C-alpha cells in the first residue's frame, strides 16, 4: 500500500479476481482510516500445490493431434509430445477460496493500513516541528516590524515635510497637516500586525488539534499571506521591505509542505 497527497480519497485496488467480491468491503475499511490521499493497494498472492491444480485440457490436445495427423504422418506418441508444448494445453484450476486464505489477506491488509498510518504520523511529527519553527521565525520578524513602525512613520513624516519645504512655495499649514495625517493613516500597519499575529497563533493552535486539519491550515496560510502582502505594500521602507520578503519566503515553504498534510 502506498499513498500520495490528494485533496480527497482516490483509492485504487489491484488484486486477483478471486477477491473481487471483497472489494467493496475493503474499500469501506480503508476509507475508515485513510480519509485523504491517492492510495494504491496491491494484493498479490502466490499459490501452492494445495490450492491449485494444473490439469490437461484434453479437448485442446485432441484437436492439436487431429490437425497434425492431417498434415503429416506419425504415431500418437510423437503427436502427443508436440501437442503438449503448444499453447493452452495446461490449465491452472484454482480451488475455491477458503476461509484461512481470506483471513490471511485481511490480516495483511490491516497491517498495511497500520504501517501506512504509522508512517504518516512519523512524517507529520517532522512536519509539525518544521511548521512551528517557521511560524516562530515569522513571528520574530513581525516583532521586528512592530518595533520599527514608530520610526518608519516618523521618517515618512520628516521626508514629506522636507519635500514641501524644498518647494519654497506657500502652503496652507492646516490643510497640509490634515492631508499629512490622512496619508500617514493610510500607511499605518497596526491592524495588519494584529491580524497577522492572530493568524500565527491560530495556525499553531490548529496544528495541535487531533483531527485532520490540512485544509484549515491552508486557509489560515492564505490569510497570513494577505496580511504580509498588505504590510509590504504599505511599508515604504527598505528595511521593513526586506523583512517582508523574508516572511514571504518562510510562508511559501510552509505552503509547500502543507501539500503533504492531511
WOSUL-V217266 format. One record per residue. N is the residue number from 0. RES is the residue in one letter. PHI is phi in whole degrees, -180 to 180 (none if undefined). PSI is psi in whole degrees, -180 to 180 (none if undefined). OMEGA is omega in whole degrees, 0 to 359 (NA if undefined). Layout:
N|RES|PHI|PSI|OMEGA + N|RES|PHI|PSI|OMEGA
//
This chain:
0|X|none|130|178 + 1|X|-135|158|185 + 2|X|-141|143|170 + 3|X|-123|160|182 + 4|X|-71|144|177 + 5|X|-157|152|181 + 6|X|-64|-33|181 + 7|X|-127|-179|177 + 8|X|-85|118|177 + 9|X|-119|99|189 + 10|X|-106|127|178 + 11|X|-127|121|182 + 12|X|-115|126|176 + 13|X|-114|121|183 + 14|X|-159|170|178 + 15|X|-64|149|179 + 16|X|-62|-19|180 + 17|X|-65|-22|183 + 18|X|-105|9|186 + 19|X|-60|-31|180 + 20|X|-71|-10|178 + 21|X|-97|-5|189 + 22|X|-60|-48|182 + 23|X|-62|-41|178 + 24|X|-64|-40|178 + 25|X|-64|-44|180 + 26|X|-60|-44|180 + 27|X|-63|-43|181 + 28|X|-65|-45|180 + 29|X|-63|-41|181 + 30|X|-65|-25|179 + 31|X|-64|-37|184 + 32|X|-105|-23|182 + 33|X|-117|86|190 + 34|X|-75|-25|181 + 35|X|-138|161|175 + 36|X|117|158|172 + 37|X|-90|103|187 + 38|X|-104|124|175 + 39|X|-110|124|181 + 40|X|-117|126|179 + 41|X|-117|118|178 + 42|X|-113|110|183 + 43|X|-123|130|177 + 44|X|-124|149|175 + 45|X|-113|124|184 + 46|X|-84|147|174 + 47|X|-109|180|186 + 48|X|-65|-25|182 + 49|X|-75|-18|183 + 50|X|-109|-13|179 + 51|X|-131|156|176 + 52|X|-138|125|175 + 53|X|-88|121|182 + 54|X|-122|151|179 + 55|X|-83|131|176 + 56|X|-83|94|187 + 57|X|-60|-40|182 + 58|X|-63|-40|180 + 59|X|-68|-43|180 + 60|X|-62|-47|180 + 61|X|-62|-38|179 + 62|X|-65|-42|177 + 63|X|-60|-47|183 + 64|X|-64|-39|180 + 65|X|-63|-41|179 + 66|X|-67|-39|180 + 67|X|-67|-36|178 + 68|X|-64|-33|179 + 69|X|-73|-28|184 + 70|X|-87|-43|185 + 71|X|-148|155|177 + 72|X|-75|155|178 + 73|X|163|160|179 + 74|X|-85|168|184 + 75|X|-63|-33|181 + 76|X|-64|-46|179 + 77|X|-63|-44|178 + 78|X|-62|-39|180 + 79|X|-66|-42|179 + 80|X|-61|-42|179 + 81|X|-70|-44|183 + 82|X|-61|-35|182 + 83|X|-68|-15|179 + 84|X|-95|-2|183 + 85|X|-89|161|184 + 86|X|-61|151|172 + 87|X|66|17|178 + 88|X|-78|-42|178 + 89|X|-99|137|177 + 90|X|-120|138|175 + 91|X|-95|113|183 + 92|X|-107|108|183 + 93|X|-83|138|176 + 94|X|-72|166|181 + 95|X|-62|141|182 + 96|X|-59|123|181 + 97|X|-97|168|185 + 98|X|-65|-37|182 + 99|X|-66|-41|179 + 100|X|-66|-44|179 + 101|X|-63|-39|178 + 102|X|-63|-41|179 + 103|X|-63|-40|179 + 104|X|-63|-44|182 + 105|X|-69|-38|177 + 106|X|-62|-42|179 + 107|X|-66|-40|178 + 108|X|-63|-45|178 + 109|X|-61|-41|179 + 110|X|-64|-39|179 + 111|X|-65|-39|178 + 112|X|-63|-45|180 + 113|X|-62|-45|180 + 114|X|-63|-43|181 + 115|X|-65|-43|178 + 116|X|-64|-38|178 + 117|X|-63|-43|178 + 118|X|-64|-43|179 + 119|X|-62|-42|180 + 120|X|-64|-42|179 + 121|X|-65|-43|178 + 122|X|-65|-39|179 + 123|X|-63|-38|180 + 124|X|-64|-39|178 + 125|X|-67|-43|179 + 126|X|-64|-38|181 + 127|X|-60|-44|178 + 128|X|-63|-42|180 + 129|X|-64|-44|178 + 130|X|-61|-47|182 + 131|X|-61|-39|179 + 132|X|-65|-44|182 + 133|X|-71|-37|176 + 134|X|-64|-40|177 + 135|X|-63|-37|178 + 136|X|-65|-45|178 + 137|X|-63|-41|179 + 138|X|-62|-41|180 + 139|X|-67|-40|178 + 140|X|-66|-37|178 + 141|X|-65|-38|177 + 142|X|-63|-37|176 + 143|X|-62|-43|178 + 144|X|-63|-43|180 + 145|X|-60|-39|179 + 146|X|-69|-35|182 + 147|X|-78|-19|189 + 148|X|-57|-49|181 + 149|X|-60|-42|180 + 150|X|-67|-37|179 + 151|X|-61|-47|180 + 152|X|-62|-40|180 + 153|X|-66|-39|179 + 154|X|-64|-41|178 + 155|X|-65|-42|179 + 156|X|-59|-50|182 + 157|X|-64|-40|182 + 158|X|-65|-41|179 + 159|X|-67|-41|179 + 160|X|-64|-40|179 + 161|X|-66|-40|180 + 162|X|-63|-41|179 + 163|X|-67|-42|180 + 164|X|-64|-37|180 + 165|X|-67|-22|179 + 166|X|-71|-23|181 + 167|X|52|42|179 + 168|X|-117|156|179 + 169|X|-72|129|181 + 170|X|-128|136|175 + 171|X|-73|109|185 + 172|X|-60|-43|180 + 173|X|-63|-45|179 + 174|X|-65|-40|180 + 175|X|-63|-46|179 + 176|X|-62|-40|180 + 177|X|-63|-47|180 + 178|X|-66|-37|180 + 179|X|-64|-45|178 + 180|X|-61|-43|180 + 181|X|-62|-42|181 + 182|X|-67|-44|181 + 183|X|-67|-32|176 + 184|X|-65|-36|179 + 185|X|-67|-28|180 + 186|X|-90|-7|182 + 187|X|-65|135|183 + 188|X|-118|18|182 + 189|X|-59|-45|181 + 190|X|-64|-42|180 + 191|X|-64|-38|179 + 192|X|-63|-45|180 + 193|X|-64|-47|181 + 194|X|-64|-42|180 + 195|X|-64|-40|178 + 196|X|-62|-41|178 + 197|X|-64|-40|179 + 198|X|-64|-40|179 + 199|X|-63|-44|179 + 200|X|-66|-40|180 + 201|X|-67|-36|178 + 202|X|-62|-48|180 + 203|X|-65|-41|179 + 204|X|-62|-45|179 + 205|X|-65|-35|180 + 206|X|-61|-29|183 + 207|X|-94|4|176 + 208|X|-72|152|180 + 209|X|-76|-35|184 + 210|X|-79|165|179 + 211|X|-60|132|186 + 212|X|-140|18|182 + 213|X|-58|-47|180 + 214|X|-63|-42|181 + 215|X|-63|-43|178 + 216|X|-63|-35|177 + 217|X|-63|-43|179 + 218|X|-64|-42|180 + 219|X|-64|-41|180 + 220|X|-63|-34|176 + 221|X|-63|-42|178 + 222|X|-65|-39|176 + 223|X|-60|-42|180 + 224|X|-62|-39|179 + 225|X|-62|-45|181 + 226|X|-67|-41|179 + 227|X|-64|-42|178 + 228|X|-63|-40|180 + 229|X|-65|-42|177 + 230|X|-60|-41|180 + 231|X|-65|-39|181 + 232|X|-71|-26|180 + 233|X|-95|-12|191 + 234|X|-54|-55|181 + 235|X|53|34|183 + 236|X|-153|127|187 + 237|X|-65|-42|181 + 238|X|-65|-43|179 + 239|X|-67|-36|180 + 240|X|-64|-36|177 + 241|X|-64|-41|177 + 242|X|-65|-38|178 + 243|X|-63|-42|178 + 244|X|-62|-42|179 + 245|X|-64|-40|178 + 246|X|-65|-40|178 + 247|X|-63|-39|180 + 248|X|-63|-44|178 + 249|X|-64|-41|181 + 250|X|-66|-38|178 + 251|X|-63|-37|178 + 252|X|-67|-36|176 + 253|X|-64|-46|181 + 254|X|-62|-39|179 + 255|X|-62|-44|181 + 256|X|-73|-25|179 + 257|X|-65|-20|177 + 258|X|-66|-17|180 + 259|X|-102|11|182 + 260|X|-107|133|179 + 261|X|-72|none|NA
//
